[in-house]
Amino acid sequence: FLTEQLSFGIMAMILNEFETSSESTAHSEEQQDSASWERYLERRSLVLQFLHSSLSRHHLQHHQNKVELLKKCHFYLEIEPKHVNVRDQNHVMHRTDILQLIDPCQFQRMKTVGKNQTEIQLSLLTGLLEQLERGQEELSCYVETSDMITFLSRWDLIMQRLSKLSEFMETLVSLQVPGKLYVKHRLVSHADLRGTRLPNIRLSLCTKMPLIFDRKESFADKNWAKLKWFTENQESHLEQCELQVKLLTNGNQTEPGYGRSQVVTSNTYVVQDLQPGRSYEFTIRRSDTRTLVFEKWCDSITLKTKTNAVEDADSSACA
């Protein structure tokens, strides 16, 4: 009997310890699950914040629009200082345009460097935008489709992507501003200075907004057309631009082509001596200058002149 009581007590003690251990293990696992869930929510919120700010559709579209506008800009070589004081043969100081002193061959070489740098810059901007859009899709997929365990197991990879995409965004913003050019060779010969000490010449790239036709204000009559154009920043200072006129022949080989060009210092122009009932293509661009290094886009508009039949119909309607 004592033996049976002793065995029963030992069994009860073992069972109690097992139940206590099981409860402790369950409580510990519950704590771990709770901690993992909180960590998952915290990290998921961090990714969502990045997606809703730097990588939001609105933000990426904003940068996309800026890059597309930059591709349409004219790029110029900017030289500082623009004027210097130089002695002539009689040792009299004169204020001289720096372009008159720069060696033409070296200047052309720097224009080529500027053109290459511009093309590389625009290509990099396009590539960075593609990387950011791809990264946005990848992070969104992690957030939307991954469960807690999968998301936490990929956290190191997600952090690497966040860091890399942040670098891409910083580079994208910095490349939207044209940079400086490194002057490797001497641009001005000392023989031309006659002892004058020339300040350091600094070269950089600058942009000017593209000229865009105002589609609402541009129209054609029977033998003339009124054209109006503007820039995105609505600059008030008007510079010389080139207006080209081309008669569209619809591929008719028997009809000779027609075209002419006009230099304009305005934002409006009336083109005369057009043929009735014909379609014309008008193109507007900034005039070429010595410092222009890159121009890939210009705006064009097609207008059709009125015919006599249209005029007669209009007159009848008025009557």
C-alpha positions in Angstrom: 0.0 0.0 0.0 2.8 2.4 0.9 4.5 1.5 -2.3 1.4 2.2 -4.3 1.0 5.6 -2.5 4.6 6.5 -3.2 4.3 5.6 -6.9 1.1 7.6 -7.2 2.8 10.7 -5.6 5.8 10.4 -7.9 3.5 10.2 -10.9 1.5 13.2 -9.7 4.7 15.2 -9.2 6.0 14.3 -12.7 2.6 15.2 -14.2 2.5 18.5 -12.4 6.0 19.4 -13.5 5.1 18.4 -17.1 2.0 20.6 -17.1 4.0 23.5 -15.6 6.7 23.1 -18.2 4.1 22.9 -21.0 2.4 26.1 -19.8 5.8 27.9 -19.5 6.7 26.7 -23.0 3.3 27.8 -24.4 3.7 31.2 -22.7 7.2 31.6 -24.1 6.1 30.7 -27.6 3.2 33.2 -27.2 5.6 35.9 -26.2 7.9 35.1 -29.2 4.9 35.2 -31.6 3.8 38.5 -30.2 7.3 39.9 -30.5 7.6 38.7 -34.0 4.3 40.2 -34.9 5.2 43.5 -33.5 8.6 43.4 -35.4 6.7 42.5 -38.6 4.3 45.4 -38.2 7.1 47.8 -37.4 9.2 46.8 -40.4 6.2 46.6 -42.8 5.3 50.1 -41.7 8.8 51.3 -42.5 8.6 49.9 -46.1 5.1 51.4 -46.6 6.3 54.8 -45.4 9.1 54.7 -48.0 6.6 53.5 -50.7 4.2 56.3 -49.9 6.8 59.0 -49.9 10.0 58.7 -52.0 8.6 55.9 -54.2 5.0 57.0 -54.5 3.5 57.1 -57.9 3.0 60.8 -57.7 6.6 61.4 -56.7 8.0 59.1 -59.5 5.7 60.8 -62.1 7.0 64.2 -60.9 10.6 63.1 -61.6 9.5 61.4 -64.9 8.0 64.7 -66.1 11.2 66.6 -65.1 13.4 64.2 -67.0 11.2 64.3 -70.1 11.3 68.1 -70.0 15.1 68.0 -69.6 15.4 65.8 -72.7 13.6 68.6 -74.6 15.9 71.4 -73.3 18.8 73.0 -75.2 22.1 72.5 -73.4 24.7 75.2 -73.6 28.3 75.7 -72.5 28.6 78.4 -69.9 31.9 80.1 -69.4 32.9 82.2 -66.4 34.1 84.9 -66.5 32.4 86.1 -69.6 34.7 89.1 -70.1 38.3 89.9 -69.1 40.6 92.9 -69.3 43.4 92.4 -71.7 46.2 94.7 -72.9 46.5 95.5 -76.6 49.8 96.1 -78.5 50.0 99.6 -77.0 49.5 98.1 -73.5 46.1 99.7 -73.1 43.6 97.6 -71.2 40.4 96.6 -73.0 37.4 94.7 -71.9 37.3 91.6 -74.1 34.8 88.7 -74.6 36.4 85.5 -73.3 35.3 83.7 -76.4 37.6 85.8 -78.5 40.6 84.6 -76.5 39.8 80.9 -76.3 41.5 78.7 -78.8 38.8 77.5 -81.4 40.1 73.9 -81.5 40.1 73.6 -77.7 36.7 75.2 -77.5 35.3 72.8 -80.0 36.8 69.9 -78.0 35.1 71.2 -74.8 31.8 71.4 -76.7 32.2 67.7 -77.6 32.9 66.9 -74.0 29.8 68.8 -73.0 27.7 67.0 -75.6 29.0 63.6 -74.4 28.4 64.5 -70.8 24.8 65.6 -71.6 24.0 62.4 -73.4 25.4 60.3 -70.5 23.5 62.3 -68.0 20.2 61.9 -69.8 20.8 58.2 -70.3 21.6 57.7 -66.6 18.4 59.6 -65.6 16.4 57.2 -67.8 18.0 54.2 -66.3 17.6 55.4 -62.7 13.9 56.0 -63.3 13.5 52.5 -64.6 15.4 51.1 -61.5 13.1 53.1 -59.1 9.9 51.9 -60.8 11.1 48.3 -60.7 12.1 48.7 -57.1 8.7 50.2 -56.3 6.9 47.2 -57.8 9.3 44.8 -56.0 8.8 46.3 -52.5 5.0 46.5 -53.1 5.0 42.8 -53.9 6.9 42.0 -50.6 4.4 44.0 -48.6 1.2 42.8 -50.3 1.9 39.1 -50.8 4.4 38.0 -48.1 3.2 36.5 -44.8 4.9 37.4 -41.5 7.4 34.6 -41.6 8.4 35.1 -45.2 8.6 38.9 -44.8 10.9 38.7 -41.7 13.1 36.1 -43.4 13.7 38.4 -46.3 14.3 41.5 -44.2 18.0 41.7 -44.9 17.3 41.6 -48.6 14.5 44.2 -48.2 16.9 46.5 -46.3 19.5 46.2 -49.1 16.9 47.2 -51.6 15.7 50.2 -49.5 19.3 51.4 -49.2 20.1 51.0 -52.9 16.8 52.7 -54.0 17.5 55.6 -51.6 20.9 56.0 -53.3 19.3 55.9 -56.7 16.8 58.7 -55.7 19.6 60.9 -54.4 21.6 60.4 -57.7 18.5 61.1 -59.7 17.9 64.4 -58.0 21.5 65.5 -58.3 21.7 64.6 -62.0 18.7 66.8 -62.9 21.0 69.8 -62.6 23.7 70.0 -65.3 27.2 69.8 -63.8 30.6 71.4 -64.3 33.1 70.4 -67.0 36.7 69.7 -66.1 39.1 71.8 -68.2 42.0 69.4 -69.0 43.8 71.6 -71.5 44.7 75.2 -71.6 42.0 77.2 -73.4 43.9 80.5 -73.8 47.4 81.0 -75.0 49.7 83.2 -72.9 51.0 84.8 -76.1 47.5 86.4 -76.6 47.5 87.9 -73.1 50.6 90.1 -73.4 51.4 89.7 -69.8 47.8 90.0 -68.5 47.0 87.6 -65.7 43.9 85.7 -66.7 41.6 84.4 -63.9 40.6 80.8 -63.7 38.2 79.8 -66.5 35.3 77.8 -65.3 33.1 75.7 -67.7 29.7 74.3 -66.9 26.5 73.2 -68.6 23.3 75.1 -68.5 19.9 74.5 -69.9 17.2 76.6 -71.6 13.6 75.5 -71.7 12.2 74.3 -75.1 9.9 76.5 -77.2 6.4 75.1 -77.4 3.6 76.2 -79.7 0.4 77.5 -78.2 -2.1 75.2 -79.8 -5.0 77.4 -78.8 -3.6 80.6 -80.1 -2.0 79.3 -83.3 -4.3 79.1 -86.4 -4.3 79.4 -90.2 -6.4 81.5 -92.6 -6.5 81.3 -96.4 -3.0 82.5 -97.2 -1.5 83.3 -93.8 -1.0 81.7 -90.4 -0.6 83.2 -87.0 1.8 81.3 -84.7 2.4 81.8 -81.0 4.8 79.9 -78.7 6.0 79.9 -75.1 8.4 78.2 -72.6 7.5 76.2 -69.5 8.9 78.9 -67.2 7.3 81.7 -69.2 10.6 83.6 -69.5 10.1 87.3 -70.2 13.5 87.8 -72.0 13.0 87.0 -75.7 15.9 85.5 -77.6 16.4 84.8 -81.3 14.7 81.7 -82.5 14.3 80.0 -85.9 10.9 79.4 -87.4 10.7 76.8 -90.2 7.8 76.5 -92.7 7.3 73.3 -94.7 4.6 72.6 -97.3 3.3 69.0 -96.8 2.9 67.2 -100.2 1.5 63.9 -98.9 4.3 62.0 -100.7 3.4 63.4 -104.1 6.6 63.1 -106.1 5.4 65.3 -109.0 5.0 68.3 -106.7 8.2 70.1 -105.7 8.9 70.5 -102.0 8.6 73.9 -100.3 10.2 75.2 -97.2 11.7 78.4 -95.8 13.2 79.5 -92.5 12.8 82.8 -90.6 14.8 84.2 -87.7 12.4 85.7 -85.1 12.9 87.7 -81.9 9.4 87.4 -80.5 6.9 84.9 -79.2 4.4 85.5 -82.1 4.7 85.6 -85.8 2.4 85.8 -88.9 3.6 83.7 -91.8 2.4 85.2 -95.1 2.2 84.0 -98.8 0.7 80.6 -98.0 -1.5 78.6 -100.5 -5.2 78.1 -99.7 -6.4 74.7 -98.7 -2.9 73.3 -98.0 -1.3 71.7 -94.9 1.9 73.3 -93.5 4.2 72.1 -90.9 5.7 74.8 -88.7 8.8 74.1 -86.5 10.2 76.4 -83.8 13.6 76.1 -82.2 16.1 78.3 -80.5 18.7 79.8 -82.8 22.1 78.0 -82.9 24.9 79.8 -81.0 28.5 79.2 -80.5 27.9 77.7 -77.1 25.1 75.3 -78.0 26.3 71.7 -77.3 23.1 69.6 -77.4 19.6 69.9 -78.9 17.6 66.8 -79.6 14.0 68.0 -79.7 12.0 70.9 -81.2 8.3 71.5 -81.4 6.2 71.2 -84.6 2.6 72.0 -85.4 0.6 71.2 -88.6 -2.1 73.7 -89.7 -4.3 73.7 -92.8 -5.1 76.9 -94.6 -8.7 77.7 -95.5 -10.1 77.4 -99.0 -12.3 79.8 -101.0 -15.2 77.5 -100.6 -14.9 77.7 -96.8 -14.7 81.5 -97.0 -17.8 81.6 -99.3 -19.7 79.3 -96.9 -18.7 81.5 -93.9 -19.9 84.6 -95.9 -23.2 83.0 -96.6 -23.7 82.1 -93.0 -23.0 85.7 -92.0 -25.4 87.0 -94.6 
